[in-house]
Amino acid sequence: MRIYISIDMEGLTGISSVNQTDPSHRRYEEGIFFMKSELRFILEYLRTKNVKKVLVNDAHWNMDNLNLKDLNFEFLELISGSPKILSMMHGINEGFDYAMFIGYHSMANTINGFLEHTYSSYTISEIKINGKKSSEAYINGLIASYYNVPVGLISGDDKLIEDCKDIFPNSEFVITKYSISRNSVKLRNIESVYNEYKSAIDRMLSKNIRPIELPKEFTIEITFRRTDMADIVEILPIIERIDGNKVLFKETDFLRAFRYIRVVINLARNV
């Protein structure tokens, strides 16, 4: 059994402030504590299930939050740093039985979504794929499916899980917290959440979960937070301007579509 883990920070158990997720803030060490604790618990439980390999992709901020000295597991490999071509999903192409999305968060423009954003809180107001508002979980799930890897488990806030249940009907979910607003949250008891991870992993490993179906064509609509971001992105030949803040492009290959999304975001970020 080979497991791929993409781990973010905003949706982890115990995270209650953006300051805990920001490497420049004094409370960042709290975020690292929760990130290491949650991941270590999951890895320890996976070891009891005779999992042969786990590849962890650090998927938060500059993606260099984790250190192998804190994660001494013989079956573990760690991807650290950025940029990476597949970003939050780098390494998924190596072949895995299941992907797990840990500590994920609700998508940009979610009503009362705790620390809601989609790949860039600075630039992106909304991303739609074939008319569907899309979270990082959905985008990353499509990348996993591109490589024929099913998403077995997703953890994060209740708004994220609510959105994911229709997209990933056979996956397992762990709610780590309940969103009140963008900057307020009701945290769950850590031990209770960790116990739910055990049950969810047991159910995941007992199922035959399939990857989600990939559409044959992708229409990507991106709404920016400012019109000057759309101004600079409109220079790309693939881009069609829809209105002041919104652009559109089409692709038949999702991996290419994802790479265009990343290019668009990085162009807009530099305005």
Secondary structure, 3 states (H helix, E strand, C coil): CEEEEEECCCCCCCCCCHHHHCCCCCCHHHHHHHHHHHHHHHHHHHHHCCCCEEEEEECCCCCCCCCHHHCCCCCEEEECCCCCCCHHHCCHHHCCCEEEEEEECCCCCCCCCCCCCCCCCCCEEEEEECCEECCHHHHHHHHHHHCCCCEEEEEEEHHHHHHHHHHCCCCEEEEEEEEEECCEEEECCHHHHHHHHHHHHHHHHHCCCCCCCCCCCEEEEEEECCHHHHHHHCCCCCCEECCCCEEEEEECCHHHHHHHHHHHHHHHHCC
